[in-house]
């Protein structure tokens, strides 16, 4: 079975600073994908970034980057130059390619950006 | 843009009622999912479907059933609603292929059972 752990229920960050949201995962599969989603107060889930287990380079998408450490089974999200609009819930999720197409989610981290 | 539409944003139902939550997607996705979201627990998978009339149990199927008679529609059914089913329900869909190809989520239905 897959398990995702996000150990930070809530975090504050000063506007324009960088912040790292932690995610560790547990799987015995060799082939899997890791996702980060943002959920603002409006409720929709917004896809941010994806990392495949065989990707050699860390994924980046604009201000988002994923610090993938396979041996440690961690996939931390780094947001650079935080903006007020980054205040939201953030979820780490994993899809095991041997377990169908379902996503397993962590408990989430609420990020609050201070002006 | 792919759209996943959930029929209701907010619902209030009484204990014991039969409740239908509807989800429709417009991009011919094979896979559809129902998740339940509770504070501190993230999203937990209730049921998913990879084809018409096919369904698989997720992590927390008890008290729920699903129906997929057409490819674009995936319904979640609470046969006899209970107060512990008060939650946010999210529907999602995806292609069968691997990789980053997206999971698209609906806006959610906040269900309150009184």
Interface residues (C-beta under 8 A of the other chain):
Chain A: X4 X6 X9 X33 X35 X37 X42 X43 X44 X45 X47 X50 X52 X91 X93 X97 X100 X101 X102 X103 X104 X105 X106 X107 X108
Chain B: X31 X33 X35 X40 X41 X42 X43 X44 X45 X48 X50 X56 X58 X88 X90 X92 X94 X96 X98 X99 X100 X102 X103 X105 X106 X107 X108
